[in-house]
Amino acid sequence: MRRALVTTLALIATSTIVRAHSGPPFPIVTDAMRGPYTISIWTDPDATDNGTPGGQFWIVIASSSTGAMLPADTRATVSVRPSAPPSPSQAAVKVTRTEPVRGDVTNQFGAVLMDHEGPFAVHVDVTGSLGQANVDAMVDATYDLRPPPYMLAWYLTPFLLVGFLWTRLLLRRRKLLALSNVEGPAKADRVHPQ
């Protein structure tokens, strides 16, 4: 029973960590040469209803010049706008400024609120001492289809219950078998004395 409890708690803790990233990002723009930059956009466009920025964007920036280093002041700004909003009030443009991932200017991350499912126009502006460039793309935002972590416990409950009952049955059988082995030779001695 303790092992099952520890395993369940470990799975719940792991699912919370895994939930931080809801799926693999995919490219929507690959190696687009714009002015002094080569730009790629990777995204995991999750829509959310609770106001958290679920639309994740990774902007990969390189210098168009062969072997040139990207200046440290290079930054990208990601803007998303619903292409087919459910209502005019939700047609607002959402903007975020990206930050380098682990200090790497060539790989930048930003998250934007995408408050409903559907197509979004994505606009990325890159600025820095090399100059300015922009890239446009389209993406379809969807809700994260994985269940929340607490549902893992709900789904595992029947299996844990069956495992608990099965283990209890096996332990009871073992106890009865041990008792019958102890009583068995004693009865045999009474029936066939030596």
Number of C-alpha atoms within 10 A of each C-alpha: 11 7 8 13 11 11 12 17 13 11 15 17 12 12 15 13 11 12 14 8 12 15 15 8 15 13 14 14 17 12 15 15 17 15 13 17 23 17 23 19 26 18 22 23 27 24 24 19 13 9 11 13 19 25 20 21 24 24 28 22 23 23 19 18 11 7 8 9 12 20 14 13 10 21 23 26 19 26 18 25 19 25 15 14 17 12 7 9 7 14 15 11 15 17 18 18 17 22 19 19 14 8 10 12 23 19 19 23 23 22 22 23 22 28 23 19 19 17 17 23 16 22 16 23 15 23 16 15 11 15 11 16 18 18 17 15 13 16 17 16 22 19 16 16 9 10 9 11 17 11 12 14 14 10 10 11 13 11 11 16 12 11 14 13 12 12 13 13 12 11 12 12 12 12 12 12 12 12 11 12 11 11 11 11 11 11 10 10 10 9 9 7 6 5
